[in-house]
Amino acid sequence: METRRSGEVVVVGGGVVGLATAVVLAERGRRVRVWTRDPVERTTSAVAGALWWPYRIEPVASARTWALRSLQVYEELAQRPEPTGVRLVDGVMGETDLADVEGWAVGRLAGLRRATAAEYPGGTAVRARLPLIDMAAHLPWLRERLRQAGGTVEERTVRDLAEADAPVVVNCTGLGARDLVPDPSVRPVRGQLVVVANPGVRTWLVSTAPDGEMAYLFPQPGRLLLGGTAEEGVWSLEPDPAVAAAIVRRCAALRPEVAGARVLEHRVGLRPVRPAVRLEREVLPDGRVVVHHYGHGGAGVTVAWGCAEEAAGLAAPS
């Protein structure tokens, strides 16, 4: 068992939520260690398409508040896209009404307007310039920012939160919380995507068919991400060739130049969905504090910074 050190915080989980939380804590002067089962490049966050947009997350009102704070951070990081991996990119969000978006993000989304029929023939849609994050660059950048603030990242598997014998433990284990807490309300929603050589797509696009099937195209540096799926309760991390072919077909129906694009990679990730994000402080009988911070569904990247600041506040001494 680790020796307890005054003022130290152990963050369990090295995805985008865990790293952002660790950065906020470290930059507020706390001594922070991140414990992560996998290298940050192999966490669930690494698989994310990573367009800023609240998706599969509850409660909606809190998620929007966290998302707008995170938007502010991403807009600042987008001024340095090369190291941070954050860019502001134009695109179209299908099956979305302008009035609904303006209702919670009025004046905050650059270039927000109703999409034209030429931009989205399928029906109602909005166009906006949103953060699109290259997780292959962003996660290592977060790790380095944490190190510069004096924090550390250690690869270790945690089977009980009691292993982290620090005054404050922040539980950012995502789907792992299902067994670790345990919290059976956390469940996987499987997402599969196909990475292809970009045939020239410069804008992002998200579309949802009447039957619920979705298609998205996210241009990242040197590649194009095609998605996607949302399979409730499915744990498999193996790419399904039939699903991959269907993804490409749906995306090619929206952008014909995608048909025949060279496939570079197949990816699968499990979104940690919960009836509501768990963001709360628990005081253990021995006086230690555990801040539970998990269940961000498909919006971990979108809400990371807003959530991180709230979690850091809960981790502050009483």
BELHUDA-V892364 format. One line per field, one symbol per residue. ss: DSSP state (H for helix, E for strand, C for the rest). Layout:
ss=???
//
This chain:
ss=CCCCCCCEEEEECCCHHHHHHHHHHHHCCCEEEEEECCCHHHCHHHHCCCECCCCCCCCHHHHHHHHHHHHHHHHHHHHHHHHHCEEEEEEEEECCCHHHHHHHHCCCCEEEEECCCCCCCCCCEEEEEEEEECHHHHHHHHHHHHHHCCCEEEECCCCCHHHCCCCEEEECCHHHHHHHCCCCCCEEEEEEEEEECCCCCCCEEEEECCCCCEEEEEEECCEEEEECCCEECCCCCCCCHHHHHHHHHHHHHHCHHHCCCCEEEEEEEEEEECCCCEEEEEECCCCCEEEEEECCECCHHHHHHHHHHHHHHHCCCC
//
